[in-house]
Amino acid sequence: MIYFSVNVMERDKNVRIPSSMSDIPLRDYMKYMGIVEANPDADDMFLNIKALEIFCNIDPLAVVKERYADYDRILQHLADIMSEETDLTRRFTMAGSDGVEVEFGFCPNLQNMQLGEYIDVDSYINDIQAMHKAMAVLFRPIHPSFYGKTAYRIADYEGTEKYSEILLDMPASVAIGAQVFFSRLGRKLSIHMMDYSLKLLKTEELSVEQRMHLQNNMGGINNSISLLREMPYESKIRPPFLYTRRFCGYNSKKSELHLSESEIMKK
């Protein structure tokens, strides 16, 4: 965490803000992204104020009543960290309410994932309201005998309820990294299956009936392959942080914000 100084009620106040996505718990990221999804037509002012409230614990009404430009540096910083690349983190440690630390590990062998596990993670991975459930499939506690070792074994899967609530407090960067990794894997599998289907059409192993059935179910497949190959990995995972500098001119007076108090407090 780092601190920024802003002017609140004519007094300087230090605001504690995340230094990176690792400082943002998954629950806060889910809350913000849930607001983004629930308000597709919202302007960037509303979303910026919500970001200040959720990520920095800043009273949203204080932003309205004070100089919005004072928060400009914080928004720029949030925009920077929200655009950070997020690589896969295979192991991380969390401390429980009792202070005991537990090391969680990413599923070490996805090829050996059980059908139930795959169905659950595939169902939840792109649902922002259920992201913690997907993480409960992909990350589980590492057996203590593997602490400090390169190879590791994680706890058996017992359903998402086992660890999903705990993982609401995992670093958002770790969750996003896992989400991107799994989405990349799914895309590669989709391309492979499409390529295989196209090759199958060119062979003589299919009957006329099978060939017609496959052709009828592959409408636009070439376009689909091209789209998948050209699509950025994170295009459907994390929309850009809607930060703007258009209010930076209000350095010596209070910003004339057009949002009402009820709109600001909307969840």
BELFEN-V600901 format. One record per helix or strand of 3 or more residues. SS is the DSSP state (H for helix, E for strand). FROM is the first residue (numbers start at 0). LEN is the number of residues. If there is no record, write none. Layout:
ss;from;len
SS;FROM;LEN
SS;FROM;LEN
//
This chain:
ss;from;len
E;1;7
E;10;7
H;20;3
H;25;13
H;43;13
H;59;6
H;67;15
E;90;5
E;100;6
H;109;3
H;114;10
H;127;11
E;138;4
H;143;3
H;159;3
H;165;4
H;171;30
H;207;9
H;220;10
H;260;4
//
